[in-house]
């Protein structure tokens, strides 16, 4: 059990690390776009200037929306109690199956840690919905495959 709790701690840290990298990248892009927008001087061709400014505003708005989303995801992951074992699949659980290993948190994709490969999925993903509430030893069918839950923490 303590080994699985350690895996849960490592997976949570890995997800936060990935989200932090994405947040840093977006902050850099936002800063650059704002600087570019602010330093753009009005050209003799007014329409070209206005088009360029409008494009910058769209880019800034897009980056701000993505940044807000990643900050929300990071906030969700930070609420996971990595020292608490769970008996059924839910948010914050590590699920070991005969077909793969999952960290039910936010949809990040494949994570590689010392213990192996895990897929970081959300509860609203198709497989997350299928596993919700199941316990170790339970079986479910996903994409015409029978999957057995071996362990949960």
C-alpha positions as CSV (number, residue, x, y, z in Angstrom):
1,X,0.0,0.0,0.0
2,X,2.8,2.5,0.9
3,X,4.4,1.8,-2.5
4,X,1.2,2.8,-4.2
5,X,0.9,5.9,-2.1
6,X,4.4,6.8,-3.2
7,X,3.4,6.3,-6.8
8,X,0.4,8.6,-6.2
9,X,2.7,11.2,-4.8
10,X,5.1,11.0,-7.7
11,X,2.2,11.2,-10.3
12,X,0.7,14.2,-8.6
13,X,4.0,16.0,-8.6
14,X,4.6,15.1,-12.2
15,X,1.2,16.5,-13.3
16,X,1.9,19.7,-11.3
17,X,5.4,19.9,-13.0
18,X,3.8,19.6,-16.4
19,X,1.1,22.2,-15.7
20,X,3.8,24.6,-14.3
21,X,5.8,24.3,-17.5
22,X,2.7,25.0,-19.6
23,X,1.8,28.0,-17.3
24,X,5.4,29.4,-17.6
25,X,5.3,29.0,-21.4
26,X,1.9,30.8,-21.6
27,X,3.1,33.6,-19.3
28,X,6.1,34.1,-21.5
29,X,4.0,34.2,-24.7
30,X,1.5,36.6,-23.0
31,X,4.3,38.9,-22.0
32,X,5.8,38.8,-25.5
33,X,2.5,39.5,-27.2
34,X,1.7,42.4,-24.9
35,X,5.1,43.9,-25.4
36,X,4.7,43.5,-29.2
37,X,1.3,45.1,-29.1
38,X,2.4,48.0,-27.0
39,X,5.5,48.7,-29.1
40,X,3.7,48.5,-32.4
41,X,3.6,52.0,-33.8
42,X,0.9,53.3,-36.1
43,X,2.0,52.9,-39.7
44,X,1.1,55.1,-42.6
45,X,-1.3,52.4,-43.7
46,X,-3.9,52.6,-41.0
47,X,-5.8,49.4,-41.8
48,X,-2.6,47.3,-41.6
49,X,-1.9,48.7,-38.1
50,X,-5.5,48.1,-36.9
51,X,-5.4,44.5,-38.3
52,X,-2.1,43.8,-36.6
53,X,-3.5,45.2,-33.3
54,X,-6.7,43.1,-33.6
55,X,-4.6,40.0,-34.2
56,X,-2.5,40.7,-31.1
57,X,-5.7,41.1,-29.0
58,X,-7.0,37.8,-30.3
59,X,-3.7,36.1,-29.5
60,X,-3.6,37.6,-26.0
61,X,-7.2,36.6,-25.3
62,X,-6.5,33.0,-26.4
63,X,-3.3,32.8,-24.2
64,X,-5.2,34.3,-21.2
65,X,-8.0,31.7,-21.6
66,X,-5.5,28.8,-21.8
67,X,-3.6,30.2,-18.8
68,X,-6.8,30.4,-16.8
69,X,-7.6,26.8,-17.7
70,X,-4.2,25.5,-16.7
71,X,-4.4,27.4,-13.4
72,X,-7.8,25.8,-12.7
73,X,-6.3,22.3,-13.5
74,X,-3.3,22.9,-11.2
75,X,-5.7,24.0,-8.4
76,X,-7.7,20.8,-8.8
77,X,-4.6,18.6,-8.7
78,X,-3.3,20.4,-5.6
79,X,-6.5,19.3,-3.8
80,X,-5.6,15.6,-4.1
81,X,-4.6,14.1,-0.8
82,X,-1.6,12.0,-1.8
83,X,-1.4,10.3,1.6
84,X,-4.9,9.0,1.5
85,X,-5.8,5.6,0.1
86,X,-9.1,5.2,-1.7
87,X,-11.2,2.0,-2.0
88,X,-13.0,3.0,-5.2
89,X,-12.1,4.8,-8.4
90,X,-12.7,8.6,-8.1
91,X,-10.8,11.8,-8.5
92,X,-7.2,11.5,-7.2
93,X,-7.0,7.7,-7.4
94,X,-4.3,5.6,-9.0
95,X,-5.8,2.6,-10.8
96,X,-3.8,-0.5,-11.7
97,X,-5.5,-2.7,-14.4
98,X,-4.6,-5.6,-16.5
99,X,-4.6,-3.3,-19.6
100,X,-2.8,-0.2,-18.2
101,X,-2.3,2.1,-15.3
102,X,-4.2,5.3,-14.7
103,X,-4.0,8.4,-12.5
104,X,-7.5,9.9,-12.3
105,X,-6.9,13.6,-12.0
106,X,-6.7,15.9,-15.1
107,X,-6.3,14.9,-18.7
108,X,-2.6,15.2,-19.4
109,X,-1.9,12.0,-21.2
110,X,1.0,9.5,-20.7
111,X,3.3,10.0,-17.7
112,X,6.5,8.1,-17.1
113,X,7.8,7.7,-13.6
114,X,10.1,5.2,-12.0
115,X,7.3,2.7,-11.4
116,X,6.3,2.7,-15.0
117,X,3.9,4.4,-17.4
118,X,0.5,5.8,-16.3
119,X,-2.2,7.7,-18.1
120,X,-3.4,10.9,-16.5
121,X,-7.1,11.0,-17.3
122,X,-10.1,13.0,-16.0
123,X,-13.2,11.6,-14.5
124,X,-15.2,12.8,-17.5
125,X,-13.1,10.9,-20.1
126,X,-14.8,7.9,-21.6
127,X,-12.6,5.4,-19.6
128,X,-12.9,7.6,-16.4
129,X,-16.7,7.4,-16.6
130,X,-16.5,3.6,-17.0
131,X,-14.2,3.2,-14.0
132,X,-16.0,5.7,-11.7
133,X,-17.0,4.0,-8.4
134,X,-15.5,0.6,-9.2
135,X,-13.3,-1.2,-6.7
136,X,-10.3,-3.5,-6.9
137,X,-11.4,-6.8,-8.5
138,X,-14.2,-5.3,-10.5
139,X,-14.3,-5.7,-14.3
140,X,-15.6,-3.4,-17.0
141,X,-15.7,-3.4,-20.8
142,X,-14.1,-0.6,-22.7
143,X,-13.5,-0.5,-26.5
144,X,-14.6,-4.2,-26.6
145,X,-11.9,-5.2,-24.1
146,X,-12.6,-6.6,-20.6
147,X,-10.5,-4.7,-18.1
148,X,-9.9,-5.9,-14.6
149,X,-9.0,-3.4,-11.8
150,X,-6.2,-5.0,-9.9
151,X,-5.5,-2.3,-7.3
152,X,-6.6,1.2,-6.3
153,X,-5.0,3.8,-4.1
